[in-house]
Amino acid sequence: MKHLLIYNPQAGHRRAEKMLPDVEACLTDNGIEFDLQLTDYPEHATEITSRIDLKPYAGVIAAGGDGTLFEVVNGLFRNKARKKPTLGILPIGTGNAAARDLDLDAENWQKAVAIIAAGRTRGVDIGRFISHSQTYWFINILGLGFVADVTKTAKNLKIFGNVSYTLGVLWQALRLPLHDLTIVIDGREYKRRNLFVEVSNTRYTSNFLMAPAAEIDDGLLDVTLANKMGRVRLLKLFPKVFTGEHVGEAEVEQFTAKKISIVTDPPKVLTPDGELIGITPIEIECLHRALNVYWT
């Protein structure tokens, strides 16, 4: 059967546009028959995937970065087809955090093609959240507070690649906005003066090892709370996020959960898989192995 290739030519600062002939040749050389759909604007991948007849396709390949993957995942779950095709991940974007948990990276995207050609699949968890009656799905992370502010800044600095998130942290540290947080984790309530919340399905946020113990198929989401701290303390703690050592610090709490509800004062913008969509309050649930992906 064919595969549907959802391809974002804007990914990787338009590097993906130049790569397209090589990607097509590699798919063909690996015996993968495909129909190509190019994305032209934000959320286009969701529109394509949600509306297309998926019956002819064994798999849907998301070719781009974390944003493209987020859109394709949302399109798959919005599609009326009962049986979802297997998801293939071709990491050719600026941020490929979810792909890292599948041992894929943009420097060796040919490996991803070989994995798709081999046809081996595994079920992975998907996070579902509801914000003001709107439902979305994420495969990587959902953040709010400081991490969402960093994402907003990083998008304006995308030319610097993954370093843009580091620059975003340094810039937002000057502001350090805190909020009141009420979070219910599998029925247990916690109240905190909070800097950020990160709900992780995978270990990485950009190049930060935010949730070192997270597993993409264990039926649980890993919750990281960074609570009230000063600017100097934040900047001292920040380098530890690259190695996962931050989880041992007094201001940082970690939990695992199947269901989570979050209320903040004031309301905070959300950043699912690096996008800026939704606002608190929210309800979050882990859908255990809800989607098959090509994986070794």
N, C-alpha and C positions, 0 to 999 in steps of 0.2 A: 504493500500500500504506500501511497504518497505521504509526504510530510508537508505541512504548511509552514513556510519560512516567513516569520514576521521580522522584517529587517529595518532597523533604524539607521539611515545613512548619516544622521547628525551625531551619532555616538562617537565618543572619543575625539571631540572637537573636529568632526567630519572625517576623521581617519577612516571610519567605517565605509564611507562613500568610495574611497579609493580602494578599499579592500574587497569590495563586492565581487569583482571578477575572480579573484583568488578564492573567495569563499565558495562561489558557485562551482568553480572547477574542483575544489576539494570535496564538496558534497557529491558531485558526479563521479569523481574518481573512487569514492568510497561506496558507490552503488546506491546512493540515496536519491530517489526521485522526489522532486519537490515543486510546489507552486510558490512563487514569490509574491509577497505583498510588502511594498515599501510604505513606511510611515511618513507622513508629511507635517504633522503638527502634534502638540501635546494631547495625550489621551486617544490618539488615532489607533494605537495598537489595541486598546480596549474596545473601541468601536468595531474594528475588523474582527477580532476574535469573538466578541459577543454575538455578532450578527451572522457570521458565516456558517454554512452547513458543515459540521465537523465530521459527518459520517464517512466521507471518503478518505479521512486522514488517520494514519496510525499514530502520528505525533504532531505537536506544534512546537516549532523551534523559535525561541525568543533570542534574537540576535541584537545585542546592544549592551547597555549597562543595567544597573539596578532599577532605573526608572522604566526601561523597556520591559524588564522582567515583571515588575509590579503591574504594569498595564496589561500584559498578556495573562497573568494569573487572574486578575480581576475580570478580564474578558472571558476566560474559561469558566469561571464560576457564575457569570451572568448568562452564559449561553444556555439555552433550553435543553441541549442534548443531555440525556441521562448519563451516558457513559462519556467521561472526559478522556480525550487522547492523552498519551504520555507527553510530558513536557521535556523538551530539550533546551539546554541552556548553552548558548554560544557567547562567551564573555568577551565582547569587543568594545566595551564602553570605558568611560572614565572610572566609574566605581563598579566593582564586581564583587561586593562583599559576600553575597549569598553563594556565588560560585566557589569561593574559597573553601567553604565547608564541604564542597563536592570535589575538592582537590583540582579545581580548574582555575586558569588564569589567562589574562589577555595575551601574555607573551607566548603562550603555546595553545592558541585556540584550536589548532588542528587536533589536539588530544580530545577536545569536546566532540569534534566531528567523528573521530574514531569510536568514541563511546556510544554515540547515537547509532552508528553503523553496526556496532556489536549487538545492539538491541537489548542489553541488560537493563532492567528497571528495578527501582525500589520505591516504596511508598514514603513520602515525607509529610510532616505536619504542616498545616497552614493556620495562621492566625486570622481570626475573623473579628472585626470590630464594628460597632454601631455608634454613629455620631449623629445626633439630631435626626434620627429616623433613616439615615443613609447607611447602607452596609458596604463595607470594603473588606478586602482580604490582603494579607501580607505574608511573604515567605521569609523575610529577613528580620526586620525589627520594626518596632513602633515606639517613637520617643516623643516626649513633650518637655517643655521648660527650656532649660539652657541648651539641650541638644538640638531642639527645634530652632532656637535662635542661631545656633552655630550653622545648621543646615542652610538657613536663609542667607546667612553671610557667605557661606561657601559657594552657593550657587552663583553669586556675583563674582566669585574668584575662581570659577571652574577652569580657567585657562591654566591654573597651576596644578591640576590633577588632584590626587589624594592629599597633597600638601595644603590644598585649599581648606580642608577641615581643620588642620592644625592652626592655620592663620585665623580661621573663624573662631576657634577657641580663645586665642589670644585677644582678639578684638572684643568678643563678648565678655571676657573676664573683666574688662574695664567697667562694664555695666552691672553684672552680677545680679540680675533680677530674681528675687525669691518669691515663692507663692505658698499658700496654705494648701495642703494636700490631705484628702481623705481617700484612702485606697482600701478596697475590700478584696482580699486574696483568699479564694476558696472559702468564703464565708467569714473570715476573720478580718476585723476592721483595724486599720492603723491610721493615726493622724500625725502629720509631720509638717515642719517648716522646711520646705523642699527646694532644692536647686533644679533637679531633673529626675524624670522617670524614664527608664529604658526597658521595654518589654522585648526580649530577644528570643527568636526561634533558632538563630544561628550564633556562632561565637563572635563574629566580627561586625563592627560598625565602621564602614570605610576600612582604614587600616588600624583601627583600635580593637584590641582584644577585650571587648566590653563584657562578655559573658563567657569566660573560659570553660565553664562546665556545661554549656548548652549543647544539646544534641537535637538535630533536626528531625528526628523520628521517634522521640521518646514519649510523646503524648503530653509534654509539659512545656510551658513557656517560662523562661528565666527572667525574673524581675529584678532590676537594679535600681535602688533608690540612692541618690546622692543628696544628702540633707545639708542643712545650713552650715556654711563655712565662709571664711573671708577670702579675699582675692589672693593674698599671699599663700594661704593654705591651698587654694585651688591650683595655683601655678606649681606648687611643690608636688601636689598629688598627680597632676596631669601626665607627666612622663610615664607613670606607672600603668596608665591605661593601655599603652602599647604592648605591655607584657602580661597584663591581667593581674598585676600585683595590687591594684587599687582595691580589690575585693576584701583585703585584709585591714583596710583603714577604718577608723572609728566612725567616720561620717558616712560610710557606704554600707548599705544593707542589701542582701540578696535573698530572694525567695524563688520557689518554683510553684507554678499554679496551672490549673486547667481553666479556671474562670477568674476574671478580674473586673472590678468596676472602679472607676476613678472620677473624682470630683475635685476641681481646683478653684481657688479664689485668688486672683481673677481667673476667668476661663483662659485656657492655653491652647495654642495651635498645635496640631499633631504633625509628626513627620514619619509616615509609614514608608519603609524602604527608600528613605531619602527624598520622598516627595513631601509637599506641604498641603495636606488634605485633612479637613475635619477639625473639630474643636471639642474640648471637654464640656460637659461630662461624656464619658464613653463606657461601653460594655465590651469586654474582650473575651474571646473563647478560643481554646486550642482545638483544632479539628485534627484528630489523630490520623496520620497517614491518609489524608484526604485526597492526595494527588500523587500519581506515579511520575517519577522523573527518570531520565536516562542517567545511570550511575554505575560505576564499576563495582 
